[in-house]
């Protein structure tokens, strides 16, 4: 890939060796697929003897990285195109069939510089999660967000010196592939500056380690302040505005976040 970073890839490979659990194969396959989505096949970035060492890595049985090694051997890396024998093999091997499909997705996004019709993002806006109903992995995009509970909460003092009265907020979150989270919070309050009142919506875009405590576990944040139309801001029902607030638009987080994001790995919405 054009943005390939050997150090990042090496760390990702190391992490895969710890994803184990023979009784939870979908989770292992999901972790392996997220790696393939980011970096492609082993043969695309490793040369001998490192390629063979990776293919025949011996570690905990069932580790996610062993699935990638199996697939790499079967597809005869570093071959550009898998053989007919491999295609036959994928008819009975769910691991190889799925990882090859993910590799093809990597190639399509990377080589053609496509954007997703659903979320508006590119490869870095997608990831692999577990489709709970079938117990199999699937590819997801950033068009899917989950609203936190409660739907509306008291945001307290958002902008001291400007804010007049209370502030109410609504929040959505989405899990990222590196076990962190993307969080979008929309907060409504009345501000007073230069002798005038204004109805304000503040949109916060945060990556954090715990979506329940985005402020405490924050990694990075960007904030945008919007002045909304209002005949009389002091009479607006801020709680109602937060209750009726809108979820993040497809691709919105990527467009308003100033740091490169890891891949999204979103579950299927209920």
Order of alpha helices (4+ residues) and beta strands (2+ residues): alpha-alpha-alpha-alpha-alpha-alpha-beta-beta-beta-beta-beta-beta-beta-beta-alpha-alpha
